[in-house]
């Protein structure tokens, strides 16, 4: 597909990192890539990905003939102290669940593959953006254990993990260079940038629920609201009751007509009427009324329809 520049390539400086997740890779074959459900790994103090690109040029007839590029690298993570059980799980060491003991033979032949996800913050305040990552496959290496005796000033130390990402064996279908074309390629990481309007809020909300690959779909089912209508206090008004109650930070919108339809998940409902969840609503008996629970930017999350009963 053709390259489409964003409105402005300048988004700000990197000022933070958080949300470090990991998921064990179950399978990575020519046929399929599968990972377990991600789990929150640890509070993240520092995230550093250092890609190393090498270029090898072949020469024929005393001149450069072709240049071949490859990329390797590693990711350094500084986190709060990790439990020894978690370290053993990440690095394939033996753990006795009945005694709570880790046995370290120094054998690194069975280190499991993991995927890791995180995000970095760019800029601050109302203009802050985030860049989300999933590294699809790699292995963990433990850093040095650095402990010092307590003195007048506490010198707290975190834990350092090195994650070495590699490309998947599985080849995913991704957009090709030509418009409308696709190609199959193995992948190392997937990146989402909130500066890109196509990377929606719904995608961001689900980012750490699964390891995101080119095959991930972010489609959500609209939640169900049970809506009931009874006579209101004044003529022509209806009293609406909704269950379950809305989530913190969400609000209600409504629409009433002879017939109404449920919106799609994440649909923009800003043109509907706002409702505080308690006030009576003017509506005609026998018509339908649609109640939608929306996010702070009026995106649909749940909805329900009732037949109106208003006070005669």
N, C-alpha and C positions, 0 to 999 in steps of 0.2 A: 504494500500500500504506500501511497505517496506520503512523504514527511509533512506534517502539519505543525508549524511552530506555535507555541503558546503565545498568549497576548504579550507577556513579558517574561523573559528567561530569568529575571532577577527575582528571587523569592526571599532572600535574607541570609543571615549567617546561622550556622548550626549552633544551637545553644543548649541542647539537652537530649536525653535518651531515657526510655522506659519500656515497660511491657516486654520482658524477656520470656519467651515461651519455647518449649521444646516438645518434640514428638518423635517417638521411635519409628524408624522406617521398617515396615513389615516386609515389603516386597519391592524390588526394583528390577524388572525384567523387560525383555523386548515387548511383552504383552501388556504389562500393567505396572503402575506405580501406586503403592498404598502405604499410608502412614497411620499410626494410631491417633486418637484424639489428643490435641496438644494440652500440656499442663504448664502452669505458671512455674518457672524455674527459680527465680530469685530476683530481689531488687537489683537493678542495674546501675552501676556507678560509672562505667565507661564502655563504650562500644567503638571498636576500631577495626575497619576492614581494609586490608592492605593488598590490593590486587597487584600481581607482578606479571607484566606482559613481556614476553621474550619474542625476539624477531630473529629468524635465521634466513640468511640470504644464500642462494646457490649461484655459482658463477660458471659461465660457459663462454668460450671465445673471448676470454679476458674481460668480460663485462658481467654486471649483475643480470641474472636470468629470471629469478623469481624470489619473492620474500614470503616466508611462512610465519604466521603469528600464532602464539598460544598464550593462554592466561592461566596462571596459578594464583597462589596467595593464601592468606589465612586471616581469620577474624579473632581479635583479642577481646575478651570480655572480662571486666572487673565487676565482681558481684559481692554481695554481703556473704558472710560465712555460710558455706554449704554443709549440710549434714553429711557425715561419712557414708551413710547408706546411699544418699543421692550420688555422691562421687563414684561409689562402686557401680551403681546402675549405669551411669554415663560412660564409664570406662571399661565395663565388662569384668570387673573384679568380683571375686566370690564373696557372697554375703550369707551369713547364717541367721535366718529370720528368728530362730528360737532363742538364740543367745545375744543377738544384736551385735555380732562381730563381723568385721571385714577381714578377709584373708587376701593378702597381696603377694602373689608369687613372682611378680615382675613380668609375667607372660602377657604380651600385647597382641597375641594372635587371634583373639576373639573379641575385639573392641566393636561394639554395635554401631550401626549407622543411625544417626539422628538428623532431624530437620530442626532448624531454629528460626523463630520469628521475633521481630522487635520493631521498634519505630524510633526515629529521631525527630526532634522538634527543630523547626527552622523559623527564626524570628520570634518576637514576643508580642504579647498583648492581643488586640483584636485582629491583627493581621498575621498571627502565627499560623504556620502550616506544619504538616507532618509528612514524613516519608516513611512508608511501611515496607518491611522486608520479610520474605521467607527464603531462607537458604534450604534447598530441597534435600540435600544429602551431604553428610560429612561425619567426621569423628571428633570427639573431644580429647584433649590432652590437659592434664592438670599442671598448673604452674607451681612455683615454689611455695612452701609453707613458711611464712615469715612471722615469727612471734618474738616480742621483746618483753623484758621484765617491766612491770609497772613502775613508773617513776612519779615525779611531781606532775608531769604532764602525760596523759594517756596517749599513746601512739597507736591508734586503732588501725588494724590491717584487714583488708577484704581478701577475697579469694580471686585468683586469676585463672581463667579458663582460656585455652586456645582451641578454636574450632577450625578445622581444616575442611573447607567445602570442596566438593568434586561434582562433576556433571553426572546427571542420572544416566543409567543405561537406557531407560525408557525414552522413546522419542515422542514428544508431544506435538500436536498440530497447532501451529502458530501462524499469524498472518505473514504472507510473503511480501516481497518488495513491490510486486505489481499489484495494482488495485484489484481486490476481490480474490487474490490468489492465496493459497496456503502452502506451507511446507512442514515437514516433520523434523524436529531437532531435539536432541537431548538438552536439558536445562540445568543451570546452576542455581539461579535465584529468580524470584519474582518480586517486582517493586511496584508499589502504588504511591502516587504523589498527590496530596490534597490540593496542590496548585492546579491540577488538571481537573476540570469540571466533570469529565467522564468517570473519574474515580469517585463514586457517589458516597453519600453518608451511609447508605445501607451497606455498601461494600466494606466501609471502614468498621462498622459495628460488628460485622461478621468475620473480620480479618483473622482473629486468633481462635475462632471456633473450629477451624480445620486448617491443615497445611494447604496453602493456596498454590495451585498449579495452573497452567494454561487451560486445564480442563475444568476448573472449578466454576460452578454456577452459583451466583449470589441471589437467585430468585427466592423470595420469601412468600409464604402463605399469609394472607391477611388474617389477623386475629379475629375471633368472633366475639361480638358484644350481644348480650341479651337485652333487648330494648322493650319496655312496656309503656303503654300510654293510657292515662286515666284523665278524668275531667279535672281541669284546672280550677283556679279560684275565681276567674272572671270569664264572662261569656266569650266564647271563641278561643279560649286558651286550653292547652293540654299540659298535664303534669307528666314529665318523662322520668323514668327510672332506668338506670343502666348498671349492669353487672358484667364482668368484674369492674372494680374501680380503676381509673386510669393510672398509669405509671407516673412517678414523680417527674415533673418538668413537662409532661404532656398536657394537652388541652383538647377540648371538644369543638367540633364543627358540625353543623347540621344542614339538611336540605329537605324540604317537604313539597310534594306535588302529587298529582294523581297516581303516578308511578315513579319510583326512584330506583337506582341501581347501585350496587356496591362498587366502590372504587378499587383499583388495583393496589397492591402493596406498594408503598412509596409514592403513590400518586399525589400531585400537588392539589391540596384542597383549600387553598387560600381564597378562592372565590365563593366558598360556602360561608354561611353565617356562623359567627362565633357564639358559643354557648358556655355559660359558667358551670353547668352541671346541676344547677338547682332551680333556676328561674323557669316559670311557666313559659311556654312557647305558643304563639298564635298559629293555629293550624286548623284545617277543615276536617271535620269528622268523615271518615271513610277514605281519606287520602292516606298516602304513606309518608313516613318520616324516616330519614336516614341520619343516624348519629355516627360520627367518625372520630376516633381517638387519633390525634395527630401529634407529631413531634413539635418542637419549638419553631421549626421552619415550615409547619403545616403539611408535613408528609404523612400519609395514611399509614397507620399501624394496625388498627382494628376497627371494625364497623359492624353495625346491625341495623335492621329495618323493622318497623312496627306499623300497624294500621292505627291511624289516629282516632282517639276518642276525645273530643273537646266538650266544654260545657255549653249547653244549649242556651 
